[in-house]
């Protein structure tokens, strides 16, 4: 249910110097042009400290590029806290940061992940044509569905 009283943050994860890894940031750039009552943060990668940031909000939406072959253009899914982590603490998954937020700060913001399908990840500025198509689909979904349902 839509609740305009919810304090919301959108966290775009990526690197616009690595082709489609910049999809998350490209969506953030678009969101900054809209008149929305939310906070926007850009991240190269999530860090442990982001758990404290998230604890200050009622809802969090992570936006990131994905290599997931099962996603055709984008997906929007609930993000549940999980103890899963990678071999290093230099790059954490949204689920891990949610787990830390829940367990360290005893805060439980509603969280979702908007994953946009990417194709190329080389050191180059600019999205691929197929990545641009998926970005446009994600923009439309955000404006038509997320804004009307969650914001």
Secondary structure, DSSP 8 states (H G I E B T S, - for coil): ---TTS-EEEEEE--TTBGGGGHHHHHHHHHTTS--SSEEEEESSB-TTHHHHHTT-SEEEEEEEE--TT-SSEEEEE--------SSTTSB-HHHHHHHHHHHH----EEEEEEEE----SSBSS--HHHHHHHHHHHHHIIIIIHHHH-
